[in-house]
Amino acid sequence: MAGRVIFHIDMNSFYASVEQSHDPSLKGKAIAIAGNPKERRGIIVTCSYEARAHGIYTTMQVHEAKRKYPELILLPPNFERYRAASKAMFEILRSYTDLVEPVSIDEGYVDVTELAKERHALSIAEEIQQRMKSELDLPCSIGIAPNKFLAKTASDMKKPMGITILRKRDIQEKLWPLEVIEMHGIGESTAAKLKRLSIETIGDLANANTGLVKEKMGKNGLRLQNRANGIDDRIVDPESIYDTKSVGTSTTLPVDETDEEQLKVIFRQLSAKVANRLEAKELAGPTVSIQTRSSEWQNHTRSITLKNTVWKSDDIFRHAWQLFTKNWNGEPLRLVGVTVSNVKDKGDMTEQLSIFNFQEHAKEEPILDLMSKLESKFGKNVLVRGAKYKKTSYDSKTSFSKDFLDDHDHNRK
């Protein structure tokens, strides 16, 4: 791993920048992309730097943003436009090396170790940044470091249009004084656990007793401690984006909801959305999770891991609703979500018969018998289940949608 040169490219205010590129009259103006500008559930997905200067930020509610800055221009998301821009962005990166790992629609890692033997890494980064601006009219920030963690950290240090080099020898000065919550990979829950161990800064984490960290935080704690010391051996893996681990969706409710029947309808709708996305990607998983957020902004997650995998709407709903009714205390809710995780390709899975699915398998028996006869007469691959042919799904119209990965999949083929 010695001597690696890793870039992390992060497109600045990507959706807003794409809109400003598409309509130059929006440049220099405070604009925001919102999921549903006309309802309370509308939240700011992203906003331009001009909007940020007026106190607007991502995840802010639309009505709050308009009250804070009435001149804010709200635009609905155009996902096809963003996918096209993302595809063009990654095409530029792949013109330098095949070692490009997309992380999301607007960011990715690039391993330029070999290229950096011929050209200075800073020169390569400047050229990439200039090409993004001149060819796509999109700004980006680039972090340069010997590993992925430091590269990601570096790209966050200077926005927009920044290029930052972060070496291991810099971490004591630049990272260790920061609070642990500022560290990539640490959320509020983990930060709270660390605080209970008297670990408040990244430096505290880096220098904490390893045995204590392992005892209280497990393997994840040791991994974070390594990161705090600038240690990260993960490779830039172009294939990793195809390894989907979970499929989920959530919704912010128009009002703080307490009606159980209405919540039941919503959970059924969310389960259907998750099922559609699982079907589109030919995935199934054994773990069903629910997420709730109360009117007081208290987040709760509950999950169950089953013996069999699920992918059908009714099955997902049944387990999600059981989890909800078992754990909900009647408090008003502003957000609910459903997720199926530990997912794998359905073709790679076997299923145990249960009271819920044996009738379905029994119905398939005559079909399987006919298939067997046809295959024995005409050959093994004469019939293929239609489910093997994946279809593109647009059910998840959120900033976290990974539908853009289909574009990379097509490129790979």
Secondary structure by P-SEA (a helix, b strand, c coil): ccbbbbbbbbbccaaaaaaaaacccccccbbbbbccccccccccccccaaaaaacccccccaaaaaaacccbbbbcccaaaaaaaaaaaaaaaacccccccccccccccccaaaaaacccaaaaaaaaaaaaaaaccccbbbbbcccaaaaaaaaaccccbbbbbbcccccccccccccccccccccaaaaaaaaaaccccaaaaaaccaaaaaacccaaaaaaaaaaaccccccccccccccccccbbbbbbccccccaaaaaaaaaaaaaaaaaaaaaacccccbbbbbbbccccbbbbbbcccccccccaaaaaaaaaaaaaacccccccccccccccccccccccccccccccaaaaaaaaaaaaaaaaaaaccccccccccccbbbbbcccccccccccaaaaaaaac
